[in-house]
Amino acid sequence: MINKSIDISIGEVSDAYTGAVGTLWEMVMGEEIHIGGPMATRELASMAGIGKESHVLDICSALGGPARHLAAEFGCRVTGLDATLAMVDEATRRTSAAGFSGKVTFRLGNALDLPFRASSFDTVWGQDAWCYVTDKERLIREAARVIRPGGTLAFTDWIRNCDIPDEELERLLEFMLFPYLETRAGYTRLLEENGWKVTADEDLSRDFAAQFVRYLGLIRGELRPEITRRFGEEFFGAVEDGIALWERAACEGKVGRGLWVAKKTPP
């Protein structure tokens, strides 16, 4: 399958998440802003072997919900990195209010040029956010650089499961502000070619479709009055159309979600 891309910049994503988009997805998904919420975080952390001695780098950490969850449940230290200043500031505020400032910190930065020295972390982490990254191979190489030998990479992401007509794919990407969607096989290949031994490679697409059915119901039901009150009817209409587009594509098996756990291989 050929990866079709569109011209979406990191600035556009940051601007969107500074405004209504970030608020919308928290309303739909909860504070962790990824599919599956706390249960998915717990399951991935267990697969990654995260414990009290772990120092975790959460790339694209958003509001810091997963970072605080990891610190609270698994006792680890977490450094969150995000390219949106408003997200970093709000994550820092919420973390301080929750009493985790000594365990969880956040930095503004670019996932393609991680502002950390080599071998700084035990685990690199991501949940449903690397679909916003324009160069996923460079991201995976950077993750390999900053993790210690034998360290673990654990992430989930939205994926493309088959060839999709160009017009439909462009609409899907533009609504979510994704530059492109990697495939499950494509992610596995990138990992294997860039210093990682894959230990888990799972297709979560069936649940992905079920979640989008639920999200569309929420948008059309209990969330509609609040969305229209805060952002207006035009914004609501665009959101409903976009989520309906993704729900249909997910139920048709065109798009989905994957999970990977990998170990850094010796040089």
C-alpha positions in Angstrom: 0.0 0.0 0.0 1.2 3.5 -0.9 1.2 6.1 1.9 -0.6 9.1 0.5 0.2 12.3 2.5 -1.2 15.8 2.7 0.5 19.0 3.8 -0.2 19.4 7.5 2.3 21.3 9.6 3.0 20.9 13.3 1.9 24.5 13.7 -1.6 23.7 12.4 -1.9 20.8 14.9 -0.7 23.0 17.7 -3.1 25.8 16.8 -6.0 23.3 16.7 -5.2 21.8 20.1 -4.8 25.2 21.6 -8.4 25.9 20.7 -11.7 24.0 20.4 -10.2 20.7 19.0 -8.4 19.9 22.2 -11.5 20.6 24.3 -13.6 18.5 22.0 -11.5 15.4 22.1 -11.3 15.6 25.9 -15.1 15.8 26.0 -15.4 12.7 23.8 -12.5 10.6 25.0 -11.8 11.8 28.5 -8.7 13.4 30.0 -6.3 10.8 28.6 -7.4 11.7 25.0 -6.9 8.2 23.5 -9.1 5.3 22.7 -9.7 2.9 25.6 -8.9 5.5 28.3 -7.3 4.3 31.6 -7.9 0.6 30.9 -5.8 0.9 27.7 -3.1 2.7 29.5 -3.0 0.1 32.2 -2.8 -2.8 29.7 0.0 -1.2 27.7 2.0 -0.4 30.8 1.8 -4.0 31.9 2.9 -5.2 28.5 5.8 -2.8 28.6 6.9 -3.9 32.1 6.8 -0.4 33.6 7.6 -0.3 37.3 8.8 2.0 40.1 12.4 2.2 38.7 11.3 3.1 35.2 11.8 6.6 33.7 9.2 6.9 30.9 9.3 9.4 28.0 5.7 10.1 26.8 6.0 11.5 23.3 3.0 13.7 22.4 1.8 13.8 26.0 -1.1 16.3 25.5 -2.9 17.0 28.8 -0.7 14.5 30.7 -3.5 12.2 31.7 -1.6 9.0 30.8 1.6 10.3 32.5 -0.2 11.0 35.8 -1.9 7.6 35.5 1.5 5.8 35.0 3.0 7.6 38.0 0.0 6.9 40.2 -0.5 3.3 39.4 3.0 2.1 38.5 5.2 4.4 40.6 7.4 5.4 37.7 8.9 8.8 36.8 7.5 10.3 33.6 8.7 13.1 31.3 6.1 14.3 28.9 6.9 16.0 25.6 4.4 17.9 23.5 4.6 20.5 20.7 1.7 22.5 21.9 2.5 25.1 24.6 -1.1 25.3 25.8 -1.1 21.5 26.4 2.2 21.6 28.2 1.1 24.5 30.5 -2.3 22.8 31.2 -0.6 19.4 31.8 1.8 21.0 34.2 -1.0 22.8 36.1 -3.1 19.6 36.4 -0.1 17.6 37.5 0.7 20.1 40.2 -2.9 20.1 41.4 -2.8 16.3 41.6 0.4 16.3 43.6 2.6 14.6 41.1 5.1 17.4 40.4 8.0 15.4 41.8 7.2 12.4 39.6 5.9 13.9 36.3 7.3 16.8 34.3 6.5 18.2 30.9 8.6 19.9 28.2 7.8 21.7 25.0 9.5 20.1 22.1 9.4 18.4 18.7 9.1 14.6 18.5 11.5 14.6 15.5 14.3 16.3 17.4 13.9 15.0 21.0 15.6 17.5 23.4 17.3 14.7 25.5 20.6 13.0 25.6 21.2 9.4 24.4 20.1 6.6 26.8 18.1 8.9 29.0 15.0 6.7 29.4 13.9 3.2 30.2 10.7 3.3 28.2 9.4 5.4 25.3 5.7 5.7 25.3 2.9 6.9 22.9 -0.8 6.6 22.7 -2.8 7.4 19.6 -0.8 10.5 18.9 2.0 9.6 16.5 -0.5 9.8 13.6 0.2 13.6 13.9 3.9 13.2 13.2 5.1 13.9 9.7 8.1 11.6 9.7 7.4 8.4 11.7 10.7 6.8 10.7 12.7 9.7 12.2 10.5 9.6 15.3 11.3 5.9 15.8 15.1 6.5 15.2 15.0 9.3 17.8 13.2 7.0 20.3 16.0 4.5 19.8 18.6 7.2 20.5 17.2 8.4 23.8 16.4 5.0 25.3 18.9 2.9 27.1 20.1 -0.4 25.6 17.5 -3.1 26.3 14.8 -0.4 26.9 11.3 -0.7 25.8 9.2 1.2 23.2 5.4 0.8 23.8 2.8 2.6 21.7 -0.6 2.5 20.0 -1.6 4.5 17.0 -4.3 4.9 14.4 -3.6 3.1 11.1 -4.7 2.5 7.6 -5.8 -1.1 6.9 -6.1 -1.0 3.1 -6.0 1.2 0.1 -8.5 4.0 0.3 -9.7 6.2 -2.6 -7.7 9.4 -2.6 -10.7 11.7 -2.1 -12.0 9.8 0.9 -8.5 9.4 2.4 -7.9 13.2 2.0 -11.1 13.9 3.9 -10.2 11.6 6.7 -6.7 13.1 7.0 -7.9 16.7 6.8 -10.6 16.3 9.5 -8.0 14.9 12.0 -5.1 17.0 10.8 -3.0 13.9 10.1 -0.2 14.2 7.5 -0.6 10.5 6.7 -1.6 7.2 8.2 0.9 4.5 8.6 -0.1 0.8 8.2 0.4 -1.9 10.8 2.9 -3.7 8.6 4.6 -0.3 7.9 5.1 0.5 11.5 6.5 -3.0 12.2 8.9 -2.6 9.3 10.1 0.8 10.5 10.7 -0.6 14.0 12.7 -3.6 12.7 14.8 -1.4 10.4 15.7 1.1 13.1 17.1 -0.8 16.0 14.0 -2.5 17.6 13.0 -6.1 18.2 9.2 -6.3 18.0 7.7 -8.4 20.9 4.1 -7.4 20.4 2.2 -6.3 17.2 -1.5 -6.3 17.7 -4.5 -5.3 15.6 -7.0 -3.4 17.7 -9.2 -2.3 14.8 -12.4 -4.1 15.9 -12.5 -2.1 19.1 -11.5 1.0 17.2 -14.7 0.7 15.1 -16.8 0.1 18.2 -15.4 3.1 19.9 -16.2 5.3 16.9 -19.8 4.1 16.9 -19.9 5.2 20.6 -18.3 8.6 19.9 -20.8 9.4 17.1 -23.6 8.5 19.5 -22.2 10.8 22.2 -21.8 13.7 19.7 -25.3 13.3 18.4 -26.7 12.8 21.9 -25.6 14.0 25.3 -22.6 16.1 24.1 -24.5 18.0 21.4 -26.0 20.8 23.6 -22.6 21.5 25.2 -20.7 21.5 21.9 -23.2 23.9 20.2 -23.3 26.1 23.3 -19.6 26.5 23.5 -18.6 26.4 19.8 -21.7 27.0 17.7 -23.8 25.0 15.2 -21.3 25.3 12.3 -18.5 23.8 14.4 -20.9 21.0 15.6 -21.9 20.2 12.0 -18.3 19.9 10.9 -17.5 17.7 13.9 -20.5 15.4 13.3 -19.6 15.0 9.6 -16.0 14.2 10.4 -16.7 11.7 13.1 -19.4 10.1 10.9 -16.8 9.8 8.1 -14.3 8.1 10.5 -17.0 5.9 12.0 -18.0 4.6 8.5 -14.4 4.0 7.4 -13.7 2.2 10.7 -16.8 0.0 10.4 -15.8 -0.9 6.8 -12.3 -1.9 8.0 -10.5 0.8 6.1 -8.9 2.4 9.2 -8.1 1.0 12.6 -5.6 1.0 15.4 -2.5 -1.0 16.3 -0.4 -1.7 19.3 3.4 -2.3 19.4 5.9 -3.2 22.1 9.6 -3.5 21.1 13.0 -3.8 22.7 16.1 -1.8 21.7 18.6 -4.2 20.2 22.3 -4.0 20.9 24.3 -2.0 18.3 
